């Protein structure tokens, strides 16, 4: 599955963005996530060991994620 996303673009994004990454995501390392955030000009947030962050990860409403999204939408630092 990861191969279907290759090559990953490394150009700076033309809009504000946040890279939210987990330390134990089986699909990508925290180091690669940090490198991509830097390449894209994204703010980086390490949320600890949450596995792969998606609808199947049982995070439910995930208040931390909602807070990060709210801050992004309001233009505040995450």
C-alpha atoms as one frame of an Amber mdcrd trajectory, in Angstrom:
protein
   0.000   0.000   0.000   2.766   2.468   0.872   4.225   2.014  -2.578   1.110
   3.494  -4.148   2.023   6.878  -2.635   5.529   6.955  -4.098   7.218   9.181
  -4.989   6.173  11.525  -2.209   6.387  15.164  -3.327   8.904  17.221  -1.349
   7.961  20.712  -2.527   6.879  23.333  -0.017   3.095  23.573   0.209   1.514
  26.891  -0.831  -0.738  26.935   2.252  -0.429  26.435   6.004  -0.388  22.801
   7.049   0.175  20.525  10.023   1.810  17.097   9.984   0.385  14.996  12.817
   2.424  11.837  13.355   2.469   8.855  15.674   5.662   7.313  17.027   4.492
   3.775  16.209   2.727   4.137  12.860   3.369   0.882  10.965   3.150   2.721
   7.620   5.787   5.374   8.251   8.417   6.340  10.779   8.261   9.448  12.925
  11.578  10.493  11.374  10.196  10.424   7.835   7.088  12.296   8.985   9.307
  14.979  10.533  11.373  15.243   7.318   8.234  15.598   5.194   6.862  18.263
   7.522  10.070  20.231   7.141  10.083  19.836   3.339   6.441  20.886   3.097
   6.831  23.816   5.526   4.313  22.161   7.843   4.067  22.489  11.599   4.936
  19.135  13.169   3.035  17.483  16.010   4.192  14.215  17.602   1.112  12.645
  19.244   2.953   9.696  20.761   2.101   6.055  20.194  -1.318   6.091  18.551
  -0.516   3.720  15.704  -1.775   4.654  12.244  -4.070   7.671  12.647  -7.229
   6.935  10.677 -10.897   6.050  11.115 -10.020   2.453  12.082  -7.691   3.422
  14.945 -10.446   3.704  17.591  -9.600   7.312  18.444 -13.316   8.109  18.253
 -13.881  11.909  18.399 -10.198  12.389  19.380 -10.281  15.697  21.254  -6.557
  16.335  20.619  -7.073  16.020  16.864 -10.132  18.265  17.003  -8.102  20.860
  18.910  -5.292  20.730  16.338  -7.778  21.171  13.490  -9.498  24.067  15.268
  -6.156  25.840  15.783  -5.216  25.305  12.137  -8.548  26.712  10.987  -8.213
  29.740  13.274  -4.627  30.435  12.210  -3.203  29.727  15.665   0.031  27.835
  16.317  -0.556  24.175  17.063
